[in-house]
Amino acid sequence: MKKLQTMFAIASLWTVPLSVLAFRVTPNNQPPPGLAGSTTADPAVLTTSIILYLLTIAGILAVLFIVIGGFQYILSGANEELAERGKKTLKNAVIGLVIIILSYVIVNVIAKALGAT
């Protein structure tokens, strides 16, 4: 279990800076509406930006758990209990990732319908 926690800590330190690479800049080098430095004070835009940011973090965590589940399954050897735990982790992580992707789509559709993008 200690190895798993160490792998999780190292992976999170590696993936958190990747969120900086996901920062969008508009063609005129202005930050997107609702983000820090923006002149837009629309609560709907700010709320949408926060929700999408949190969904991005949740997606990164889901992918991380897919990797962890894969390691658990591969490294289980002949131990059936560890193999089942790895399969369960993989299954739950994939279900979570599907839910996160669908949530992302729903939030984008609602934001566009409300004009908050």
C-alpha positions in Angstrom: 0.0 0.0 0.0 2.9 2.3 0.7 4.2 1.8 -2.8 0.8 2.7 -4.2 0.7 5.9 -2.2 4.2 6.8 -3.4 3.2 6.2 -7.0 0.1 8.3 -6.5 2.1 11.2 -5.0 4.7 11.1 -7.8 2.0 10.9 -10.5 0.1 13.8 -9.0 3.2 16.0 -8.9 3.7 15.2 -12.6 0.1 15.8 -13.7 -0.7 19.0 -11.8 1.7 21.2 -13.8 0.0 19.8 -17.0 -3.1 21.8 -16.1 -1.0 24.9 -16.8 -0.5 23.7 -20.4 -4.3 23.5 -20.8 -4.8 27.2 -20.2 -6.4 28.7 -23.3 -5.5 32.1 -24.7 -7.7 33.8 -27.1 -6.3 35.1 -30.5 -5.8 38.6 -29.1 -3.8 37.1 -26.1 -6.6 37.9 -23.6 -7.6 35.3 -21.0 -10.9 33.5 -21.7 -14.0 35.0 -20.0 -14.4 34.1 -16.3 -10.7 33.4 -15.6 -8.2 35.4 -13.5 -7.4 38.6 -15.2 -10.6 38.8 -17.1 -12.7 41.9 -17.1 -15.9 39.8 -17.3 -17.8 39.8 -14.0 -20.7 37.6 -15.3 -21.4 35.0 -12.6 -22.6 32.4 -15.1 -19.3 32.6 -17.0 -17.3 32.4 -13.7 -19.4 29.4 -12.5 -19.0 27.6 -15.8 -15.2 28.1 -15.8 -14.9 26.8 -12.2 -17.0 23.7 -13.0 -15.0 23.0 -16.2 -11.8 23.4 -14.2 -12.9 21.0 -11.5 -14.1 18.5 -14.2 -10.6 18.7 -15.7 -9.0 17.8 -12.4 -11.5 15.0 -11.9 -10.7 13.6 -15.4 -7.0 13.7 -14.6 -7.6 11.8 -11.4 -9.8 9.2 -13.2 -7.0 8.5 -15.7 -4.6 8.2 -12.8 -6.8 5.6 -11.2 -7.0 3.7 -14.5 -3.2 3.6 -14.4 -3.2 2.5 -10.7 -5.8 -0.2 -11.4 -3.8 -1.4 -14.4 -0.7 -1.7 -12.2 -2.6 -3.5 -9.5 -4.0 -6.0 -12.0 -0.6 -6.6 -13.8 1.4 -6.9 -10.6 -1.1 -9.2 -8.9 0.7 -12.3 -10.1 -1.1 -15.4 -9.0 -3.0 -13.6 -6.2 -6.6 -13.7 -7.3 -7.7 -11.2 -4.6 -5.3 -8.5 -5.8 -6.3 -9.2 -9.4 -10.0 -8.7 -8.5 -9.1 -5.5 -6.7 -7.3 -4.2 -9.8 -10.2 -5.1 -12.0 -12.6 -3.4 -9.7 -10.4 -0.2 -9.6 -10.2 -0.3 -13.4 -14.0 -0.7 -13.8 -14.8 2.1 -11.3 -12.3 4.4 -12.9 -13.6 3.9 -16.4 -17.2 4.4 -15.2 -16.0 7.6 -13.4 -14.3 8.8 -16.5 -17.4 8.3 -18.7 -19.5 10.2 -16.1 -16.9 13.1 -16.1 -16.8 13.3 -19.9 -20.6 13.3 -20.1 -20.7 16.0 -17.4 -18.2 18.1 -19.3 -20.4 17.8 -22.4 -23.6 18.7 -20.5 -22.0 21.7 -18.9 -20.7 23.0 -22.2 -24.1 22.5 -23.9 -25.9 24.4 -21.1 -23.3 27.1 -21.0 -23.7 27.7 -24.8 -27.4 27.7 -24.4 -27.2 30.3 -21.7 -24.6 32.3 -23.6 -22.0 31.8 -20.8 -19.1 30.9 -23.1 
